[in-house]
Amino acid sequence: MKKNKTIARRLALSVLTLFAAGCSKANAPISQPALENTVSETAEEKGIYIPGTYRGESQGYGGTVTVTITVDPDMITDVSVTGSQETESIGGAALDKLAAQIQENQSSLIDGVSGATITSSGVQSAAAAAIAQAKGEEAEKTLLKPGTYEATREGFQLCHVTVSATVDEDSIIDVKVVECTDHPKTVSAVPCQQIPEDIVKYQTYNVDTVTGATITSNAIRLAVRDCLEQAGNTDGFSEPVEHGAKVQGEDVYTDVLVVGGGGAGMAAAIEASMGNSLDENSGLRVTLIEKAGFLGGSTSCSGGVRMVHRDETGAYDEAWIEKAVEEEKEILQPYMQMEFNEDLIRGKMSVMQKTNQLLDYIGVKSEDAWGHLQFVPDDYREAKWSGTYLTNAVNSYLQKTDIDLRLNTRGMELLTSDDGQVIGVAVEDKDSSYHIYAKKVILACGGFAHNEELIKTYAPEFAGAPVFAAGTNTGDGFIMATDIGAAVVGNTMFGHIGCDEIEGQRPDYSLSFYYGSGKAMYVNMNGERFCDETKSKYVIYHDILKQEEPVCWGIVDGDNAEIQSLIDSKSQYVHHGATLKELAETLGIPADALQVTVDMYNQSIEQGEDTAFGVSVEQMDRIDTAPYYAFILRPVTLSSLVSVKVDGGCRVLNTDGEVIENLFAAGDMVLGGNLVNYYFDARGVGTAVYSGDLAAQTAKKEIFN
């Protein structure tokens, strides 16, 4: 730990050297006592500081961070740090710790908080600006050195964004994204266009991020800041963009309103706009709103695989539906801890043929029962997220329809009549607030992986786990529905074993070791095995969370068949040692305990039976050849498996089991509790597209009947 702290301090000093001089906005003192006959006296003549309260601002992870300090002549007596746009569970959680470090160190030279590097850097810069004011120092105004400058910043999942900025002496003339390896493309394309345009327009790198693409947005903004540093000055280019108060917009009237533009929402909107055939229009007015600046949601950050039950006879009749329902129940039974919503499974099976015909028509074909994508253009063969092709293809098709698409528009509250029927949604966009009145409302807003308060309320054992999910998944639809009495089912979260919020569940060695082929032994921070390593990784996610410290390691030796992937890995979470003792010390786990665990593991292989967890010895690999390797296993949360209860047509039910008139739900809002309590492969995308289609079909029938 001492070594890590030293490294962190060196990094903090390096960051300060690069950024403290010019990347903060120095504001006038908030309050400063009058000092009679001392107007010309300096801080040095009276002490270190001029007593008063001072504020500095700088760019954090999600937006502006502000450091406010109060000083007497000799010391900093109080520090507060605020940043309303920082991620609640990461940067937001670090703010109080950073404030304490500033006060303890009496300086902006702080260690920072691990995992919140960008937030820490912004706080350091803001603190330096506030302290400079308290000392009576004025920032030296410097003109830019005209030219074109280039800088690179780390982006999403350890990818990168390279930016060029052209400046004259006092302005930013042009900003271009030279290269962006961030993915998926449906997410990264919007900030790559919008952020450079806004920086030039507003003459500040501190422009608004694109909702749902915060990491890519910040990489572009910080790279521009680096370019300005190279040009000699960031002062005057860090002012946050000011927005006026939202105005009251004009109300909208539609037939079907879909809230949320991920896989479920797009499927629902297209189905609502279609007639009885693929080339026929339903004649309904359909509105789709999405609070991000792009469509795709969690489906973009998925493998794009959906479960497909096929009828080789082509009948897809009632007999086939019942057979498919039983097959699906048999598959999902091990992943459910409560009564199945059998009616919902039956409803999904009833629309499966038409949904897949629609996706095939759009060009998103599947080749087997797992729904793997085929005919994917090379431009979309992304190693990690083929789901981006599905959402891009559906998005392109949607643009050809007459659906009223409204991006950057967030649903705030369901509107109801005096008798409790849903009649629309109160919404907000960037500039205005207004109502959208609708005959039918379909909530397809995703889960609440990024809402720590909801997790603490409905699935408390999962609080605090790293989250790798669409940043828009804050439970908007869930909150709106429960606010008017929707019943809640499920009590768990959906996750995978992985690294952290950036690398997620797919680091560069995952295909070798996360799916059984690597035959690794898993140990907790006590150096002990705690689970059957061959179980579903979605189940092991739960097992890790039950450990005293929710972190564990996969252990293999140098003779492992998949060892090359660890040797080649660039992940910071891969370690090796010449001995088990050396490896244990690197990991911070008891060396003696690890040795005992390895000995027992090898003994089980020799005896031909794993008496501890029942793993087949054919799935175990001896650990006895140096060097020894370890890779991290953290429980990374992907979505919630707490949902609103629905009937077989995706109609939302209240706590009395009655239908809430005109309200439907789809996607992650119906997966947990209705279908599974532990996630199972291909059920995320499958549930999204099938339940979205089902909800729209039900809504259309009610309108026309």
C-alpha positions in Angstrom: 0.0 0.0 0.0 2.9 2.4 0.8 4.2 1.9 -2.8 0.8 2.6 -4.3 0.5 5.7 -2.2 3.9 7.0 -3.3 3.0 6.3 -7.0 -0.4 8.1 -6.5 1.4 11.1 -5.0 3.8 11.3 -7.9 0.9 11.1 -10.3 -0.8 13.9 -8.4 2.2 16.1 -8.6 2.6 15.4 -12.3 -1.1 16.2 -13.0 -0.7 19.4 -11.0 2.4 20.4 -12.9 0.5 19.9 -16.2 -2.8 21.5 -15.3 -2.8 23.7 -12.3 -1.4 26.8 -14.0 -4.0 27.3 -16.6 -7.0 25.0 -16.6 -9.1 26.6 -13.8 -11.4 29.5 -13.6 -10.3 31.9 -10.9 -13.4 33.7 -9.4 -13.5 36.7 -7.2 -13.6 35.9 -3.4 -17.0 35.0 -2.2 -16.5 36.9 1.0 -13.6 38.9 2.3 -13.6 41.0 5.5 -12.7 44.6 5.2 -9.1 45.4 6.4 -8.8 49.0 7.5 -5.8 50.8 6.1 -4.4 47.6 4.7 -5.4 47.8 1.1 -1.9 47.8 -0.2 -0.6 45.2 2.2 0.2 41.8 0.8 -0.5 38.3 2.2 3.1 37.9 3.1 3.0 41.0 5.3 0.0 39.7 7.3 0.6 36.0 7.0 0.3 33.3 4.3 -3.3 34.2 3.3 -5.7 37.1 3.1 -8.5 35.9 5.5 -11.8 35.2 3.7 -13.6 32.6 1.5 -12.4 31.8 -2.0 -13.6 29.6 -4.8 -11.9 27.9 -7.8 -13.5 25.9 -10.6 -12.2 23.4 -13.1 -13.4 20.6 -15.4 -14.1 17.3 -13.6 -15.4 14.0 -15.0 -19.0 15.0 -15.7 -18.9 18.8 -15.5 -17.6 21.6 -13.4 -16.1 20.9 -10.0 -15.9 23.7 -7.5 -13.5 24.0 -4.5 -14.4 26.5 -1.8 -11.8 27.3 0.9 -12.0 29.5 4.0 -8.7 30.7 5.4 -7.3 32.7 8.3 -3.9 34.4 8.0 -2.0 31.2 8.5 -4.0 28.2 7.4 -6.9 26.7 5.5 -9.7 26.3 8.0 -12.4 24.8 5.9 -12.8 23.1 2.5 -15.8 22.1 0.5 -15.9 20.4 -2.9 -19.0 20.2 -5.1 -19.6 18.7 -8.5 -23.3 18.0 -9.2 -22.5 16.3 -12.5 -19.9 13.8 -11.2 -20.9 10.1 -11.3 -22.6 9.5 -8.0 -20.8 6.2 -7.2 -17.3 7.3 -8.4 -16.4 10.9 -8.7 -19.3 12.1 -6.6 -18.3 9.7 -3.8 -14.7 11.0 -3.9 -15.5 14.7 -3.4 -15.6 14.7 0.4 -12.4 12.6 0.5 -10.7 15.1 -1.8 -11.8 18.0 0.4 -10.4 16.3 3.5 -7.1 15.7 1.7 -6.8 19.4 0.8 -7.5 20.5 4.4 -5.2 17.9 5.8 -2.3 18.7 3.4 -3.0 22.4 3.5 -2.3 22.3 -0.2 -3.7 21.4 -3.6 -0.9 18.7 -3.7 -3.1 15.8 -2.8 -3.0 12.0 -3.5 -6.4 12.0 -5.3 -8.8 9.1 -5.1 -8.2 5.8 -7.0 -10.8 5.2 -9.8 -11.7 8.9 -9.9 -8.6 10.3 -11.7 -10.3 12.9 -13.8 -12.4 14.2 -10.9 -9.3 14.3 -8.7 -7.4 16.2 -11.4 -10.2 18.8 -11.7 -10.3 19.2 -7.9 -6.6 19.8 -7.7 -6.7 22.5 -10.4 -9.7 24.2 -8.7 -8.0 24.0 -5.3 -4.8 25.6 -6.8 -6.9 28.5 -8.2 -8.7 29.1 -4.9 -5.5 29.0 -2.9 -3.8 31.4 -5.3 -6.6 33.9 -4.8 -6.3 33.5 -1.0 -2.6 34.4 -1.3 -3.5 37.5 -3.3 -2.0 36.1 -6.5 -3.4 37.0 -9.9 -3.3 34.6 -12.8 -1.0 36.0 -15.5 -2.9 36.6 -18.7 -1.1 35.0 -21.6 -1.9 35.1 -25.3 -2.1 31.9 -27.3 0.6 31.0 -29.7 -1.1 30.6 -33.0 -1.0 27.2 -34.7 -2.5 23.8 -34.8 -1.9 21.4 -31.9 -2.7 17.8 -31.3 -3.4 15.8 -28.1 -4.6 12.3 -27.2 -6.7 11.2 -24.3 -7.8 7.8 -23.1 -11.4 7.1 -23.9 -13.9 4.3 -23.4 -12.6 0.8 -22.4 -8.9 2.0 -22.7 -9.4 3.2 -26.2 -8.4 6.7 -27.2 -9.4 9.9 -28.8 -6.9 12.2 -30.7 -7.9 15.8 -31.3 -6.4 18.7 -33.2 -7.1 22.3 -32.2 -6.3 25.4 -34.3 -6.0 28.7 -32.5 -5.0 32.3 -33.1 -3.8 34.6 -30.4 -7.0 34.9 -28.5 -9.5 32.3 -29.8 -10.2 28.7 -30.8 -10.6 28.6 -34.6 -11.2 25.0 -35.3 -11.4 21.6 -33.5 -11.3 18.2 -35.2 -11.4 14.6 -33.9 -8.4 13.1 -35.8 -9.1 9.6 -34.5 -11.5 7.9 -32.2 -11.2 4.3 -31.3 -14.0 4.5 -28.7 -16.9 2.1 -29.4 -19.7 1.4 -30.0 -20.0 3.7 -33.0 -23.6 4.5 -32.2 -22.4 6.1 -29.0 -19.1 7.7 -30.0 -20.2 9.3 -33.3 -22.4 12.0 -31.7 -19.8 13.5 -29.3 -17.2 13.4 -32.0 -19.3 15.7 -34.0 -21.1 17.8 -31.4 -18.3 18.5 -28.8 -15.9 20.1 -31.4 -18.7 22.2 -32.8 -19.7 23.4 -29.4 -16.1 24.2 -28.3 -15.7 26.5 -31.2 -19.1 28.0 -30.8 -18.8 28.8 -27.1 -15.0 29.3 -27.0 -14.6 26.9 -24.1 -13.6 23.3 -23.7 -16.0 23.1 -20.7 -19.0 22.5 -22.9 -21.9 20.1 -22.1 -21.2 16.4 -22.5 -23.4 14.3 -24.7 -25.8 12.5 -22.4 -25.0 8.8 -22.4 -21.5 9.3 -23.9 -19.7 11.0 -21.0 -16.4 9.2 -21.3 -15.9 10.0 -25.0 -17.1 13.5 -24.5 -14.6 14.1 -21.7 -11.8 12.6 -23.7 -12.4 15.2 -26.4 -12.8 18.1 -24.0 -9.7 17.2 -22.0 -7.7 16.7 -25.2 -8.7 20.2 -26.3 -7.5 21.5 -23.0 -4.2 19.8 -23.5 -3.9 21.5 -26.9 -4.5 24.9 -25.3 -1.8 24.1 -22.7 0.6 23.5 -25.6 -0.5 26.8 -27.1 0.4 28.5 -23.8 -2.8 29.3 -22.1 -6.2 27.8 -21.0 -7.3 30.9 -19.0 -10.5 32.2 -20.4 -11.4 28.9 -22.2 -12.7 26.9 -19.2 -15.9 28.8 -18.5 -18.9 26.4 -18.3 -21.6 27.1 -20.9 -24.4 28.9 -19.2 -28.0 27.9 -20.0 -31.0 30.0 -19.3 -34.0 28.7 -17.4 -36.1 26.2 -19.2 -39.1 27.8 -21.0 -42.6 26.3 -21.2 -42.8 24.5 -24.6 -45.8 23.7 -26.7 -47.6 20.5 -25.8 -47.6 17.6 -28.2 -50.4 15.2 -29.0 -49.8 11.7 -30.3 -51.3 8.2 -30.4 -48.4 6.1 -29.0 -45.5 7.6 -27.0 -42.5 5.4 -26.5 -40.1 6.6 -23.7 -36.5 5.3 -24.3 -34.6 4.6 -27.5 -32.7 1.4 -26.8 -33.5 -1.9 -28.4 -36.9 -2.2 -26.8 -38.0 1.4 -27.5 -36.9 1.3 -31.2 -38.7 -2.1 -31.7 -41.8 -0.7 -30.0 -41.8 2.5 -32.1 -41.4 0.7 -35.4 -44.1 -1.9 -34.6 -46.5 0.9 -33.5 -46.0 2.6 -36.8 -46.4 -0.5 -38.9 -49.6 -2.1 -40.3 -50.2 -5.8 -40.8 -47.3 -6.1 -43.2 -43.7 -4.8 -43.2 -44.4 -2.3 -45.9 -47.8 -1.0 -44.5 -48.3 2.0 -42.2 -50.5 1.7 -39.2 -51.8 5.2 -39.6 -51.0 6.0 -36.0 -49.0 9.0 -34.8 -46.0 7.6 -33.0 -43.5 9.6 -30.9 -40.2 8.2 -29.6 -38.2 10.2 -27.0 -34.7 9.4 -25.8 -32.8 11.4 -23.1 -29.4 10.6 -24.7 -28.2 12.4 -27.8 -28.4 9.2 -29.8 -30.3 5.9 -30.0 -29.1 2.5 -28.9 -29.1 2.3 -25.1 -27.8 -0.8 -23.4 -28.3 -2.8 -26.6 -25.5 -0.9 -28.2 -23.2 -2.1 -25.5 -24.1 -5.7 -25.9 -23.0 -8.7 -27.9 -26.2 -8.2 -30.0 -27.3 -11.9 -29.4 -30.9 -12.6 -28.9 -32.5 -16.0 -28.2 -34.5 -17.4 -31.1 -37.0 -20.3 -30.9 -37.8 -21.6 -34.4 -40.5 -23.7 -35.8 -39.1 -25.9 -38.6 -42.5 -26.5 -39.9 -43.2 -22.8 -40.3 -46.5 -23.1 -38.5 -45.8 -21.0 -35.4 -49.2 -22.0 -34.2 -50.6 -22.3 -30.6 -49.2 -25.8 -30.2 -45.7 -24.5 -31.1 -46.1 -21.5 -28.8 -46.9 -23.8 -25.8 -43.9 -26.0 -26.7 -41.6 -23.0 -26.9 -42.9 -21.7 -23.6 -42.0 -25.0 -21.9 -38.5 -24.9 -23.5 -37.9 -21.4 -22.4 -39.0 -22.2 -18.8 -36.7 -25.2 -18.7 -33.8 -23.0 -19.8 -34.5 -20.2 -17.4 -35.6 -22.3 -14.3 -32.2 -22.4 -12.7 -32.0 -18.6 -12.9 -35.4 -17.8 -11.3 -36.1 -17.7 -7.5 -39.8 -16.9 -7.7 -42.8 -17.7 -9.8 -42.4 -17.2 -13.5 -44.5 -14.7 -15.4 -45.6 -17.5 -17.7 -48.1 -15.2 -19.5 -45.2 -12.8 -20.4 -43.1 -15.7 -21.8 -46.1 -16.8 -23.9 -46.7 -13.3 -25.1 -43.0 -13.0 -26.2 -43.2 -16.3 -28.1 -46.4 -15.2 -29.9 -44.6 -12.2 -31.5 -41.2 -13.8 -32.0 -41.7 -14.8 -35.6 -42.9 -11.3 -36.7 -40.1 -9.5 -34.7 -37.5 -11.7 -36.4 -39.0 -11.1 -39.8 -38.8 -7.4 -39.1 -35.2 -7.6 -38.1 -34.3 -9.8 -41.1 -36.1 -7.2 -43.3 -34.0 -4.4 -41.8 -30.9 -6.5 -42.3 -30.2 -7.8 -38.8 -30.3 -11.5 -39.6 -29.7 -14.4 -37.2 -28.1 -17.7 -38.1 -29.0 -20.0 -35.3 -31.1 -20.5 -32.1 -28.8 -18.1 -30.3 -29.6 -15.3 -32.6 -26.0 -14.6 -33.6 -25.7 -11.8 -36.1 -24.7 -12.5 -39.6 -24.1 -10.3 -42.7 -22.5 -7.7 -40.5 -20.5 -5.2 -42.6 -16.8 -5.0 -41.7 -17.2 -1.5 -40.3 -19.4 -2.9 -37.6 -17.4 -6.0 -36.8 -16.3 -4.7 -33.4 -14.6 -7.3 -31.3 -16.6 -6.4 -28.2 -20.0 -5.0 -29.1 -21.7 -6.4 -32.2 -24.9 -5.0 -30.7 -23.9 -1.7 -32.1 -24.7 -3.0 -35.6 -28.1 -4.1 -34.5 -29.0 -0.7 -33.1 -27.4 1.2 -35.9 -29.3 -0.8 -38.5 -32.6 -0.4 -36.7 -31.8 3.3 -36.2 -31.2 3.8 -39.9 -34.5 2.1 -40.7 -36.4 4.2 -38.1 -35.1 7.4 -39.8 -37.0 6.4 -43.0 -40.4 6.3 -41.1 -42.6 9.1 -40.1 -42.0 8.5 -36.4 -41.5 11.7 -34.4 -38.1 11.2 -32.9 -37.0 13.5 -30.1 -33.4 13.1 -28.8 -32.1 14.8 -25.6 -35.6 14.6 -24.3 -36.3 13.1 -20.9 -39.5 11.7 -19.4 -40.1 13.3 -16.0 -43.5 12.3 -14.8 -46.5 10.3 -16.0 -49.7 12.3 -16.5 -52.9 10.7 -15.3 -56.6 11.5 -15.5 -58.8 11.8 -12.5 -59.7 8.1 -12.7 -56.0 7.0 -12.8 -55.6 6.4 -16.5 -52.3 7.4 -18.0 -52.7 10.2 -20.6 -49.2 11.2 -21.3 -45.8 12.2 -20.0 -44.3 15.5 -18.7 -40.9 15.9 -20.5 -37.9 18.1 -20.6 -35.4 18.8 -23.4 -32.3 21.0 -23.3 -34.4 24.3 -23.4 -37.9 23.6 -22.5 -40.5 21.7 -20.5 -43.8 20.5 -22.0 -46.3 17.7 -22.0 -46.7 14.9 -24.6 -50.3 13.6 -24.4 -50.8 10.1 -25.8 -53.4 7.4 -26.0 -50.8 4.8 -25.0 -47.5 5.1 -23.3 -44.7 2.5 -23.5 -41.9 2.8 -21.0 -38.7 1.3 -22.4 -36.3 3.3 -20.2 -33.9 0.5 -19.2 -32.9 -0.4 -15.6 -31.3 1.6 -12.8 -27.7 0.4 -12.6 -26.6 4.1 -12.2 -29.0 4.9 -9.4 -27.4 4.0 -6.1 -30.4 5.0 -4.0 -32.7 2.6 -5.9 -30.2 -0.2 -5.6 -30.0 0.4 -1.8 -33.8 0.3 -1.6 -34.6 -2.7 -3.8 -31.3 -4.7 -4.0 -29.1 -3.6 -1.1 -26.6 -6.3 -1.3 -25.5 -5.1 -4.7 -24.8 -1.5 -3.6 -21.3 -0.2 -4.2 -20.3 -2.6 -7.0 -18.6 -1.2 -10.1 -21.1 -0.3 -12.8 -20.6 -0.8 -16.5 -23.8 0.2 -18.2 -25.4 2.9 -20.4 -25.1 6.1 -18.4 -28.7 6.8 -19.0 -29.8 3.8 -16.9 -30.9 5.8 -13.9 -34.4 4.3 -13.4 -36.5 7.0 -14.9 -39.2 4.7 -16.2 -39.2 2.6 -13.0 -39.6 5.8 -10.9 -42.4 7.2 -13.0 -44.3 3.9 -12.9 -43.9 3.2 -9.2 -44.9 6.8 -8.5 -48.4 6.0 -9.7 -48.6 2.6 -8.0 -46.9 0.1 -10.3 -46.1 -3.3 -8.6 -42.5 -4.2 -8.2 -41.0 -7.7 -8.7 -37.4 -9.0 -8.3 -34.7 -8.1 -5.8 -31.4 -8.6 -7.6 -29.0 -6.9 -10.1 -27.6 -8.4 -13.3 -23.8 -8.5 -13.6 -20.7 -10.3 -14.7 -17.2 -10.9 -13.5 -14.9 -8.2 -14.8 -12.5 -5.4 -14.1 -14.0 -1.9 -13.4 -16.2 0.8 -14.7 -13.9 1.4 -17.7 -12.8 -2.0 -18.9 -16.1 -3.5 -17.8 -16.6 -7.3 -18.1 -14.4 -7.7 -21.2 -10.7 -7.0 -20.6 -8.3 -8.2 -23.2 -7.9 -11.7 -21.7 -11.6 -12.4 -21.0 -12.4 -14.8 -23.8 -9.6 -17.1 -22.7 -10.4 -17.1 -19.0 -14.0 -16.0 -18.3 -15.8 -18.9 -20.1 -14.2 -22.0 -18.7 -11.4 -22.7 -21.2 -8.7 -21.3 -19.0 -9.4 -23.6 -16.1 -8.4 -21.0 -13.5 -8.8 -21.4 -9.8 -10.8 -18.5 -8.2 -9.8 -17.2 -4.7 -11.0 -14.3 -2.5 -8.9 -11.8 -0.7 -8.3 -14.4 2.1 -6.6 -16.7 -0.4 -9.5 -19.2 -0.3 -11.7 -20.8 -3.0 -15.3 -19.8 -2.6 -17.3 -21.1 -5.6 -17.6 -23.6 -8.5 -15.5 -21.8 -11.1 -17.4 -23.5 -14.0 -20.8 -21.9 -13.0 -22.3 -19.1 -15.1 -20.3 -15.9 -14.7 -23.6 -14.2 -14.0 -24.0 -16.4 -10.9 -20.4 -16.0 -9.8 -21.0 -12.3 -9.9 -23.4 -12.9 -7.0 -20.9 -15.2 -5.2 -18.1 -12.5 -5.3 -20.5 -9.9 -3.8 -21.0 -12.2 -0.8 -17.3 -12.2 0.1 -16.0 -10.0 2.9 -14.2 -7.9 0.3 -15.9 -8.1 -3.1 -12.7 -8.7 -5.1 -11.1 -12.0 -6.1 -8.5 -13.4 -8.4 -8.2 -16.1 -11.0 -5.0 -18.0 -10.4 -3.1 -20.1 -13.0 0.5 -21.2 -13.5 3.0 -20.7 -16.4 2.1 -24.0 -18.0 -1.6 -23.1 -18.5 -2.8 -23.7 -22.0 -4.2 -20.1 -22.3 -1.3 -18.4 -20.6 -0.3 -16.4 -23.7 -3.3 -14.2 -23.4 -2.1 -13.1 -19.9 1.4 -12.6 -21.1 0.1 -10.4 -24.0 -2.4 -8.6 -21.8 -2.1 -4.8 -21.4 -4.5 -4.8 -18.4 -3.3 -3.3 -15.2 -5.1 -6.1 -13.4 -2.8 -8.9 -14.6 0.0 -9.8 -12.2 2.7 -12.5 -12.1 5.3 -13.8 -9.6 8.2 -16.1 -9.6 6.7 -17.9 -6.6 3.2 -18.2 -5.2 4.4 -16.2 -2.2 5.6 -13.3 -4.4 2.3 -13.4 -6.3 0.3 -13.3 -3.1 2.3 -10.3 -1.8 1.6 -8.5 -5.0 -2.2 -9.2 -4.7 -2.3 -8.3 -1.0 -3.6 -11.8 0.1 -2.1 -14.1 2.7 0.7 -16.2 1.1 0.3 -19.1 3.5 -3.5 -19.3 2.8 -2.9 -19.2 -0.9 -0.4 -22.0 -0.7 -2.8 -24.2 1.3 -5.6 -23.5 -1.2 -3.3 -24.4 -4.2 -2.2 -27.6 -2.5 -5.8 -28.7 -1.9 -6.7 -27.8 -5.5 -3.9 -29.9 -6.9 -4.7 -32.7 -4.5 -8.3 -32.8 -5.7 -7.0 -33.2 -9.3 -4.7 -36.1 -8.2 -7.6 -37.8 -6.3 -10.0 -37.4 -9.2 -12.6 -35.5 -7.2 -13.2 -31.9 -6.1 -14.9 -32.5 -2.7 -15.0 -28.7 -2.0 -17.2 -27.5 -4.9 -17.9 -30.5 -7.1 -16.0 -29.2 -10.2 -15.2 -32.0 -12.7 -11.4 -32.5 -12.5 -11.4 -32.3 -16.3 -12.2 -28.7 -15.8 -9.3 -28.1 -13.4 -5.7 -27.4 -14.3 -2.7 -28.0 -11.9 -1.0 -25.0 -10.5 2.6 -26.0 -9.9 4.8 -24.4 -12.6 6.4 -21.0 -12.2 5.8 -18.2 -13.0 2.4 -17.9 -11.5 -0.3 -15.5 -12.9 -3.3 -13.8 -11.5 -6.1 -11.7 -13.1 -8.7 -9.7 -11.3 -12.4 -10.7 -10.9 -14.7 -8.0 -9.8 -18.5 -8.1 -9.7 -19.4 -5.6 -12.4 -23.1 -4.6 -12.4 -24.7 -4.3 -15.9 -28.3 -3.7 -15.1 -31.1 -4.1 -12.6 -33.2 -7.2 -12.3 -35.9 -5.4 -10.4 -38.8 -4.6 -12.6 -42.4 -3.5 -12.8 -44.9 -6.3 -12.9 -46.7 -6.7 -16.2 -49.3 -9.1 -17.7 -48.9 -11.2 -20.8 -49.3 -8.1 -23.1 -46.7 -6.0 -21.3 -49.5 -3.9 -19.6 -48.2 -2.5 -16.3 -50.0 -3.8 -13.2 -50.5 -2.0 -9.9 -50.0 -3.4 -6.4 -53.5 -4.8 -6.5 -52.8 -6.8 -9.6 -54.9 -4.5 -11.8 -53.9 -3.0 -15.1 -52.9 0.6 -15.1 -54.8 1.8 -18.1 -52.8 2.8 -21.2 -49.4 2.1 -19.6 -47.0 -0.5 -20.9 -43.4 -1.5 -20.2 -40.6 -3.3 -22.1 -37.0 -4.3 -22.1 -35.1 -4.2 -18.8 -38.2 -2.8 -17.2 -39.8 -6.2 -17.4 -36.9 -8.7 -17.4 -36.1 -9.0 -13.7 -38.6 -10.7 -11.4 -41.0 -11.4 -14.3 -38.5 -13.8 -16.1 -35.2 -14.2 -14.2 -33.5 -13.3 -11.0 -30.1 -14.3 -12.3 -29.3 -13.3 -15.9 -29.0 -15.9 -18.7 -27.3 -15.4 -22.0 -29.2 -13.7 -24.9 -32.1 -12.8 -22.7 -31.3 -9.1 -22.5 -31.4 -8.3 -26.2 -34.1 -10.9 -26.8 -36.3 -9.5 -24.1 -35.7 -6.0 -25.4 -36.8 -6.6 -29.0 -39.6 -9.1 -28.3 -41.2 -7.2 -25.4 -40.9 -3.9 -27.2 -42.8 -5.5 -30.2 -45.3 -7.1 -27.9 -46.1 -3.9 -26.0 -46.7 -2.1 -29.3 -48.9 -4.8 -30.7 -51.0 -4.8 -27.5 -51.2 -1.0 -27.6 -52.3 -1.0 -31.2 -55.0 -3.6 -30.6 -56.5 -1.5 -27.8 -56.5 1.7 -29.9 -58.2 0.0 -32.9 -60.6 -2.2 -31.0 
